[in-house]
Amino acid sequence: MQHQVLPLSLRMAGTMLSMMSRPFPGVTARLFYRLYCTPPAGKLRSTHEQLRGQAIRQPLQVSSYPFDNTPLKITTYRWGNTGPKVLLLHGWGGSPFHFKQLITALLANGYQVVTYDAPAHGDSGGKRTNLVQWMHVLEQVMKQEGELHAIIGHSFGALNAALTLSRKDVSVPKLVLLGAALSAPVFFDEALRLFRIHPVVMPKLMHLIRQRLREDLSEMDLHRYINGIKAGSIWIAYDTTDTLAKATEIDDYLQQYPAIQSLRITGDGHFRIMRHEAVLAGILAFLVA
């Protein structure tokens, strides 16, 4: 996380939370939790609208959480009806249509493509969401879709894919991670430091997460599942100039998890990596390997 990628409204909220954090840690934790469960609104470009118009769009009803059977509507999109099936997972505040160049390349190479708007994104239901819900939804989507050839996730979607394959009773032959977030605890630590929120808030925040989501924040960390991702093979692409998924952290992770194949590029950052020519070619080569 860096200031230059944060909207003004979020920076202003961070200033307020910083001032409140030491005298009111419990209130600050609740406000911070609400803030970070609310994804930013996104607007599609005309080319993305065109791609959406070419998709078969279908609603899918799932349950909201493992402990909450409240129905949640997920909007799915699919292109193609023959060939191996590939599931795409967008990142926080993102859209399936940000994979435009990848979708085009996959279809041209004979794959079916399936994706969906994450909860509280696009045309799916909900106003707020979180990683626990994303994992639960992905598990249900995978079981509904049946046999998949691969999952490709970007950023928070990559973390969701890897954690779901580590912690749930699902598996996939091939997994591709693009600009992958590696750890929810690190994300929260960095956000607290960025906003200069007093450290006394973190224990309150972890307690709140356990209370509301029935999960321990420390468990949502890929370093806990070295060699534990249930994918036949894994390929990761990352960029040395990415300020959100830092290359040094991914380098360290790859040293611990040598079975993962990787591509390290420079100059495209966190979002353009999804359409980088060498990355697209690497994905296609990995899928047929």
N, C-alpha and C positions, 0 to 999 in steps of 0.2 A: 504494500500500500504506500502511495506517495501523495503528497498534497496536490501535485499537478494533475492527478487523475480524479480528484474528488470535486464534486460540484460545490458551489458556494454555499448552498443551503446545508450541506453535510458538514462543511468546515465550521459554519456558524453554530450548528448543533453541538459539534465537538467542543467548541469554546465554552458553551454553556455547561456541558457535562464536566469539563475540566474544573470549572469554578465550583461546581456542586460536589465533586467527588469526595473530597476529604471530610467535609461536615456531614454529608448525607450519602454515605456509600450504598445503602440499600436502595434508595430512590434512584440513584445514578445507575445502579446495576439494572433496575427494571427498565429505565428509559433507554439505556444502551442496548439491552436485549431487544426491545421493541424496534429501535432504529435499525439494528442489523438483521432483523427478520423481515424488513420491508424492502423489497428490491426496487431499484429505480425504474421509473417508467421509460419505455423505449419506443421509438418511432421507426417504422420500416421505410426503407428507401423504395423507390418505384421498381427497381430490379428485384427486390425481395418480395414485393407485392405480386409481381409477375410469377415468380417461382412458387409462391403460395397458391396462386390460381391454377397452377399446373398439377398440384398435388391432389390426391384423394384425401379429403379431410373427414375424420370420424371422431365422435366423442367416445371416451372410454371412462366408465365409472369404476373408481377404486375406493378403498377405505383410506382415511386420512392418516392414521398412525397404527402401529402394531397394537396399541392399547386403546384405540378410538376408531370405532367402525362408522363414524359419520361419513356419508358418501362425499366424494370429491370428484369433480369432473375434470378429466384430462383430455385435451385436444391433441389428437395424433395426426400425422401427415405421412403419406407414403407415395413413392414414385417407383414405377416398374412393377412387374408381376412375375418375373422369372429370374432365375439366377440366385446365388447366395445372398442372404439377407444381412444387411449391415444396419445397426442401430446407432444413431448420432445423439449425443447429449451436449446441449449448449451450457454456457456458464452463467454465473449470477448476473442478472440484469441483461442477459443475452437473448438470442432468438435462434431457433433452428435454421433460419434463413441466412444467418451469418456464415453457414457452411456452403454457401451458394457454389463456389468453385469446386469444392469437394464433391457435392452432390452431382454436379454436372460430370465430373471425372468418373465417379463411381458408376453412374448410369451408362456412360459411354463404354465402360469396361464390363458391362453385363451384370451388374449387381442390382438387387432391390435395395431401396433405401427407406428406412422407417425412422421417424423422430417424433418428438412431441414438445409442446410448451410445458415447461416445468410448472409446478404449482405457483400461483401468484404471478405468472408470466403470460404474456400473450392472451390467448383465448381460453386458457385453463382457469379453473376456479381458485378462489382464495385471495386474500389481501396480503397475508404474511405467510412466510414459509421458512424452512431451515433444513439443515443437512440431514437430520433424523427423518424428516418427512420425505426428502428427496430419495434417500436409500429405500424407504418403504415403498414408495411409488415405483421406483425402478425395479425392485424385486417383483412387484405385481405385473408390470408391463412385460418383463422378460418371460414370466410364466404364461401370460396370455399370448405372447407372440410365438412361443415355441422355439424351434431350432434357429439359432442365430449363428452366422459365420463370424461376426466381429462386432465389437462395440468400440466407437470412437468418441472420446470425450474431450472437451476443451475446458481448461481452468477448473472452476468449481465442479463442472460436469465430469471432469477427469477424476477428481477426488471422489466424487459420488460413485463413479463406476468402480474404482479400485477398492473403496471401502465396502461397497455392496458385495463385490466378488470375494472379499476377504471374510465378511462377517455373516453373510446370508447363505442360504442353501441354493445357490445358483452358480453356474460356471459358463464360460464361453471359450471357444477355440482361440480367438485372437483379440487382443486388447490394445488400442492405440490411445496414448495420452498426449495431448497437445498443451503446452504451457501449463503444466499440471500444478495445481495447489497440492501440497503434501500433508498439511497439518492444520486442522481447525484450531487447536490450542495456540499454535504459532500465529495464526491469523488474528486471533483475539488479542494476544499479547502485543503484537505490532500495532493494532488499532488503538489499544489503550495508551501505548507510548506515543503514538502519533498525535493523539488528542490531549496528551499530558494529563491523563486521568490517573489519579493516585492509586498506587498498587493495592490499597485496602479494598478496592472495588472488586478485584479479581475473585477472591474467595466467595463473595456475595453472588457474583455472576455464575460461578460454577455450581453453587448451591441452587440457584434459580433454574439453571438448565437441568440439573438432576430432578428437581421438583416438577417442572413443567413437561419435560421431554422424556423423563425416566431413563436418561442416559448420562454417562460420565463424559464430560468434554475431553478428558485425557485419552479416552478410547478412540476418538475420531482423529487418529494420527497414523499415517501409513508406516511410520517407523516401527510401529508395534506389530506389523504384519509382514516383516521381511520373509520372503519366499512363501508367503501365505495367500497371495492373490490367485484365485482359482481361474486362471486363464492358461491355455496351452502355451502361448507365447505372448510376449509383451514388447511393445515398441513405443518409445517416448521421443518426442521432438521438443526442443526448448531453445530459447534465444538468450544470448549473453547480455542483451540490452533490455530484457524484460524486467520491469520494476515491480511486478506483482508476483510472478513465479521466478524467484531468483535463481540464476544459473549455479551459483556456488552451493546452494542448498540441494539442488538436483544432482550436481556432481557428487556431493557427499553421499546422497541416497543411492546413486548408481554404484558407488564403491561397495556399499553394504548389500546390494541386490544385483550381483553381476549377471544374472540370467536375463535381465532386461536389455534389449537392444536399444540403441539411441542414435539420434542425429542432433548435433549441436550447431546452431546457425548464429549469425550475428547481423543485427541491423533492422529486423522487422518487429521486434517488441512482442507484446502480449497478444495483440489481436490480429495483426497482419500475418502472423505465423500460419493462420488457418488457410491462407491462400498463397503461401510461398511455394514456388514451383518445385524446389527440391524436396519440400515436405510432402507435397501432393504426390510426387513421383515415388518418394520413400514409402508412403502409405500403400500405394498400389502394389509396389514390389513386395512389401511385407504381407499383404493380403493373399498373394499367390504363392508365397514361399513355401 
